[in-house]
Amino acid sequence: MIMYGVSSQTSVGDMFLGGILPGILIGIGMIIWVCIYSKKKGFGTQTEKFTFKRFFVQLNHAKWALLTPIIILGGIYSGMFTPTEAAVISVVYAILISLFVYKEISVKDLPRIVSRASLTSASVLIIISAATAFGKVLTLEQIPNQVAGALTTISDSSFVIILLIMIMLLVVGMFMDTTAAVVILTPILFPVAVELGIHPVHFGVMMIANLAIGFITPPLGVNLFVGSGISGVGIPTLSRAVTPFLISMIITLIFIVVFPFLSLVLL
């Protein structure tokens, strides 16, 4: 969202606000599937009934962990630190809370944690570097410009053009890092969206949500490799398991595209 804001001269703060309701909607869609699947498989079945007392007890226990996104977003919006600095602060905060509050890890565990994180990061960075190089080749060959030109000549219908843009972004998200895709495609697609009368924030939210779906779309979604590296589950198995979540996210994306107020009501 930051890269989109910079590339399109759109307020990053507005982008964050515009993403709140669509993000909640995406989360609700995933929750619904998890509930259905868990009930079907009998996961987490408990004899205790839900009570608000238990809810608030667990909420109180989780308060230190729940403060993490508040610190990150609060720090960014208040101007105390940049998004990059927020990443560092959140890691340090998480380590301190895990060590001294929840005590789920010890100092002896830190080298192993850093080692595993380094391996995961290295594998992802290799993929991202290849995707960035691929994006550079596309730019040099003027492929994005040709695609944008072709889109505007296919149809006069704004709906058809937006549908084609969404399909293109979904495919691009499978092969290219999100940051590289946003930097390359925003200057090309943004003028097309504005000409169609689409609000810059609405188009940005659509674009980011679409690329995020591509990030977990088999067989080349980058986050599949991250999940495989962390869990040890093979890519084919992970690809099958992620399919219902993809369907949920695509349905949510349709709502985001069709109902612009979801992205604009909080502005």
N, C-alpha and C positions, 0 to 999 in steps of 0.2 A: 504493500500500500504506500509505503514511503517512496519507493522508486517510481510508482505510478504517479504520485502527487508531484514529484520533481519533474518527471517527463512531460506531464500534461499541464503543469502550473495550477494544479488543484490543491486546495488546502488539505494537508495530511490529517489535521484534526477532524475535518469534515469526513474524511475517508474512514477514520476510526469510528466515528459516530455512525456513519452509514453502514458499517459492517456489523453493528451490534445485533440488530434484529435478524438479519440474514444468518449470522453466526448462531444465534439461539435457535432459529428454525432448523438449521442443519443438525445441531445437537439433539433437538427433539426427535427428528427423523431417525437418528441413530439409536436414541434411547428406546424408541418404539420397537425397532428391530431387535435390539438386545433383549428387551422384555419378552418378545414373542419367542425368540430362540432359547432363552434361558428357561422359560416355562415349558417349552417343548422338550428340552433335554433334562429338565429337573435340576438345573444348577441353582445353588444357593437357597434351597428350600429351607424355611425356618418355621418352627412351631409358634414362635412369638409373634404376636400381632403388632402392627405399627402403632406407636403412640408418640405424641408430640414430646413427651418427656425424654424418651430414648433419642428422638431426633435432635433435641437441643443439647443433650449430653454428648452425642457424637459431633455435633457442630462445634461445641466448646473444645472438644479434644482436637478437632481439625483446624482450629482458628489460626494457628501459626502457619500451617501450610496454605490456608486460604488467603493469607495476607500477601503471598507472593505476587499474584497478578495485580493486587491493589498497589503494591509498592512499585511494580513495573509501570503500570499505566499512570498512576498518580505522579511518579517522578517525571515521566515523559510530558504529561499535560502541564505540570507545574513549571517545566523548564529546568528542573534540577539536574537532569542528565539526559543525554541523547539515547536513542534506541540501542545503539551499540554498547554504550556504557550500562544501559539497563540489563543487557544480557549478562555482563560480568557481575553486576551487583546481585542479580537473581541467583547466580551460581554460588557466590560467596554466602548469601543469605541461606540458601538451601543446605549448604554444607554445615553451617553453624547450627541450624535448627535440627538437622539430622544427628549431629554429634552431641549436642548439649541439651536439647529439649526432648526429642523423641528417642534419642539414644539407639537408633536402629543401625548405626554404623559406628566404627571406632577409627581412631587415627591409623591403625594398622591396615584398615581396609582401603585407605585413600590411594596408595600406589596401584592396587588392582583396579579400582574404579577409574583412575586416570588412564591406565593402560587400555582398558576396554573402551573408554570414550575415545581415545586416540585412534584405535583400530577402526571404530565405527566412523569417526570423522574422516579418516584417511580414505576409506572406501567410497564415501559419499563425495568427497572433494575430487577424487579421480573422475567420477561420473560427471560432476558439475563442470570440471575443466574441459572434458570432452564435449559436453553440451555447449559450453561457451564458445569453443573453437568452431563447432558446427554452426552456431548462430552467426559467428563472424563470416564464415563462408557464405551463408545465406545472404547476409547483408552485402558482401562484395559482389555477389551475383545478381543483386537487385531482386531477389525472389519475393521478399515481402511487398515491395512496391508493385510488382506484377500481380500478386495475389489481391492486393487492395484494389487495383485497377479493374481486375476481373470481377470482383464482387459488385462493384458499382455498375457494371455493364450487364450483369446477369438478369437483374430485375429492378423494377421501379418500386416494388413493395418494400417498405422498411422492415416488415416482419420477416420476409424472406432473407433479406441481407443480414439482419441480426441473427437469424437461425444459422446461416452459413458461417458467420463470424464465430458463433459459439462452437460449431462443429470443428472449425479450423483451430480454435484455441484448445479444444479438448485433445486434438491430435498433437498439436505443438507441445502441450503440457506433458505428454508421454515421453517426448524425446529431448526436451530442452529444460534447463534449469529455469525456475520461475522468474528469478531476477533477470536473467539474460532475456527471457521471453518478453518481460514487461518493458525492459529498456529498448529492445529492438522494435516491438510491435506497437507500443503506445503511440509514438509519433506518427505512425502510419494509419492505425485504426481510429485514433481519437478524432481526427478531423472528419472522418466518415460518420462517426457516431454523432458528433455535433451537428453535422449537416442533416442528419435524420431527426434531429430534435431531441436527442437523448441527453439527460442531465449528466454532466461529467462524473459526479459521484456515483450515480446509478450505473453508468457504464463501467466505472472502475471496480465496483463491487462485483458486477457480473463477470468481469475479466478475471479478477483474482480468484473468485469462487470456481470458475471454470478451470483455470490453471491448477488449482488445488486438487480438483478431481483428477486431472491428468497425472498428478503426482503419485496417485495410488492406482492408476489404471494399468493392468497387465498388458504386455509382459515387461515394459520398460519403465514403469513408474518408479522414480528415484526412491520414494518412501517405502516401497516394497523391499528394496535392498537394505534400507535402514532397519525395518522391522525384522527382516530375515537375519541380519547380523546380530541384533539384540536378542532375539528369541531362539535362534538356532533352527527355526522352521524353514523348510525349503520354499523357494519361490513358487513352484507349481501349487503346493498346498496352500500357501498364503494367498495366491491369486484366486483360488476357488473360494476361500473363506471371506475375502474382501468384496466379492461380487454383490451380495445384498446391500452392503454399505454404499457401494457405487450407485446402485439403483436408487437408494434413498437420497443420495446427494444429487443425482440428476433430476429426480422429481422436485427436490427443493430448489434447484437451480431454475427450473421452469417457473416456479412461483416467484422467484426473485426477478426473473426477466419480465413476466407478465404483470406483476404488481410493483411498480416503481416506488410506491409509498413505503414499502418495507425498508428501502435504503434511504429515503428522504425525510421520513416523518420526524426524526430526531434532530435534524439540522436546524 
